């Protein structure tokens, strides 16, 4: 039975992961039990639980403007916190699985492959790319560039001119379990479509809005590598 230690154990994605029956032994730790901004806290957790892998879900995401208003917090958690985990994993020779984001791509042309140039379009994307840089230095790693959200869709409006690969957490989890033994980088998400078309399937009352520059219009990724792997 594989032992995987999960950071951000009380977060939204972890809450959905807990519902899935699997032979994998997940150990979920919240910030009180594992603080990614504190290397000693990470080391203590590793020595106590002795995992083979760390699934790094802890991070600062919403509200999105927090990454503009409080860059110190964004850097501390998403950049330095991830780097601390990589350092600890390298010390104990254990694998790290890092959830990055589709926001690290420019969002201008769409259909982004894992090998395409990166240029985040907001500070959240930069903070996740900062963490990803540390992870890429450590070869015993898996990076998942995700485009996912919780169900139901949290907003009452959605962009009708912005394409993405949104998928709900619960629909993505079983697919992700097929990737845990892999290494390298994978784009992960759902069908390429406008955010409005994605959201209206579970909320018929959702209203259309249009990005006028605040969101890039073509955020969708190429998922060929992901889809071939999970078949």
C-alpha positions in Angstrom: 0.0 0.0 0.0 1.5 3.3 -1.1 1.8 5.9 1.6 1.1 9.5 0.5 1.2 12.5 2.8 -1.2 15.3 1.7 -0.5 18.9 2.5 -3.6 21.2 2.7 -5.5 18.3 4.1 -8.6 20.3 5.0 -8.8 22.1 1.6 -11.4 21.8 -1.1 -9.7 19.3 -3.3 -8.5 17.2 -0.3 -12.1 17.1 0.9 -13.2 15.5 -2.4 -10.2 13.1 -2.5 -11.2 11.8 0.9 -14.5 10.5 -0.6 -12.8 8.2 -3.1 -12.2 4.6 -2.2 -8.6 3.5 -3.0 -5.9 1.2 -1.8 -3.6 4.2 -1.5 -2.9 5.2 2.2 -3.4 9.0 2.2 -2.5 10.9 5.3 -4.1 14.4 5.4 -2.4 17.1 7.3 -3.7 20.6 7.8 -1.5 23.7 8.4 -1.4 23.1 12.2 0.2 19.7 11.6 2.4 20.6 8.6 3.2 24.3 7.9 4.9 24.5 4.5 6.4 27.9 5.4 8.4 26.1 8.1 11.0 23.6 7.0 11.3 22.1 10.5 7.5 21.4 10.5 7.8 19.6 7.2 10.7 17.5 8.4 8.9 16.6 11.6 5.8 15.4 9.6 8.0 13.3 7.2 9.8 11.6 10.1 6.6 10.9 11.9 4.5 9.5 9.0 7.4 8.2 6.7 5.6 8.7 3.4 6.8 7.5 0.0 5.3 10.6 -1.7 4.1 14.0 -0.8 1.0 15.3 -2.6 1.3 19.1 -2.3 -2.2 20.6 -2.3 -1.6 23.4 0.3 -1.6 26.8 -1.3 -3.0 30.3 -1.5 -5.6 30.7 -4.3 -8.9 32.6 -3.7 -9.7 35.4 -3.5 -7.5 36.0 -6.6 -6.8 39.6 -5.8 -5.0 38.6 -2.6 -1.9 37.9 -4.8 -1.9 41.5 -5.9 -2.7 43.0 -2.4 -0.5 40.8 -0.3 2.4 39.5 -2.4 4.3 38.7 0.8 1.7 36.1 1.8 1.5 34.8 -1.8 5.3 34.3 -2.0 5.6 32.8 1.5 3.0 30.1 0.8 3.1 29.3 -2.9 6.8 30.0 -3.7 8.8 29.5 -0.5 6.5 26.9 0.9 6.8 24.8 -2.2 10.6 25.2 -2.2 10.7 24.1 1.4 8.8 20.9 0.5 11.2 20.2 -2.4 14.2 20.6 -0.1 12.7 18.2 2.4 11.8 15.7 -0.3 15.3 15.8 -1.7 16.7 15.2 1.8 14.6 12.1 2.4 14.6 11.0 -1.3 10.8 10.9 -1.5 8.6 12.0 -4.5 6.7 15.2 -4.6 3.5 15.8 -6.6 2.8 19.4 -7.2 -0.5 21.0 -8.3 0.3 23.9 -10.5 -2.2 25.8 -12.7 -3.1 26.6 -16.3 -2.7 30.3 -15.4 1.1 29.9 -15.9 0.4 30.0 -19.7 -0.1 33.4 -21.4 -3.7 32.6 -22.4 -3.4 34.3 -25.8 -3.3 31.5 -28.4 -4.7 28.5 -26.5 -4.0 24.8 -27.0 -0.9 25.0 -24.9 1.3 22.0 -24.7 3.5 21.1 -21.7 6.6 22.2 -23.7 5.2 25.6 -24.7 6.8 28.8 -23.2 5.3 30.1 -20.0 4.2 33.6 -19.2 1.7 33.9 -16.3 -0.9 36.6 -16.8 -1.5 37.4 -13.1 0.3 37.2 -9.8 -1.4 33.9 -8.8 0.1 32.4 -11.9 3.5 33.8 -11.1 3.3 32.4 -7.5 2.5 29.0 -8.8 5.2 29.1 -11.4 7.7 30.2 -8.7 6.8 27.0 -6.8 7.0 25.0 -10.0 10.6 26.2 -10.7 11.7 24.6 -7.4 9.9 21.3 -8.2 11.4 21.1 -11.7 14.9 21.2 -10.1 14.0 17.9 -8.4 13.7 15.0 -10.8 11.6 12.7 -8.5 8.6 14.9 -9.1 5.3 15.1 -10.9 3.8 18.5 -11.9 0.1 18.8 -12.7 -0.9 22.0 -14.4 -4.6 21.9 -13.4 -7.7 23.7 -14.5 -10.3 22.7 -12.0 -12.9 24.1 -9.7 -15.4 23.1 -7.0 -18.9 22.0 -7.6 -21.3 23.8 -7.8 -19.8 26.7 -9.8 -19.1 29.4 -7.3 -20.1 32.4 -9.3 -23.5 33.5 -10.7 -21.8 34.9 -13.9 -19.4 33.3 -16.3 -17.3 34.5 -19.3 -18.8 33.6 -22.6 -15.7 34.6 -24.6 -13.0 32.9 -22.4 -12.0 29.3 -23.3 -10.5 27.0 -20.6 -10.4 23.4 -19.5 -12.4 23.7 -16.3 -13.5 20.4 -14.7 -15.0 19.8 -11.3 -12.8 18.3 -8.6 -15.0 15.3 -8.2 -14.8 14.5 -11.9 -11.0 14.8 -12.0 -9.9 12.9 -9.0 -10.3 9.3 -10.3 -8.4 10.3 -13.4 -5.6 11.8 -11.4 -5.1 8.6 -9.4 -3.9 7.0 -12.6 -1.1 9.5 -12.8 0.4 9.2 -9.4 3.2 6.8 -10.5 4.3 9.2 -13.3 6.9 11.8 -13.4 7.3 15.0 -15.4 4.7 17.5 -16.3 1.0 17.0 -17.3 -1.7 19.5 -18.3 -4.9 18.2 -16.6 -8.5 19.3 -17.0 -11.7 18.9 -19.0 -13.0 19.6 -22.4 -11.9 22.9 -24.1 -14.9 25.2 -24.0 -16.0 28.7 -22.8 -16.4 29.1 -19.1 -20.1 29.9 -19.6 -20.8 26.7 -21.5 -19.0 24.7 -18.7 -20.9 26.4 -15.9 -24.4 26.4 -17.5 -24.5 22.6 -17.5 -25.0 22.7 -13.7 -26.5 26.1 -13.4 -29.1 27.0 -16.0 -29.6 30.5 -14.5 -26.0 31.6 -14.8 -25.5 34.8 -16.7 -23.1 35.7 -19.5 -20.4 38.2 -19.1 -17.5 39.1 -21.4 -13.9 39.7 -20.7 -12.6 43.0 -21.9 -9.0 42.4 -21.2 -9.1 41.4 -17.5 -8.9 37.7 -18.5 -7.0 36.4 -21.5 -9.4 34.8 -24.0 -7.6 31.5 -24.8 -6.6 29.8 -21.6 -7.3 26.3 -22.9 -4.5 23.7 -22.8 -3.7 20.7 -25.0 -4.6 17.6 -23.0 -3.4 14.9 -25.4 -0.6 13.7 -23.1 -3.0 13.4 -20.1 -5.8 11.7 -22.1 -3.4 9.1 -23.6 -1.9 8.3 -20.2 -5.2 7.7 -18.3 -6.8 5.5 -21.0 
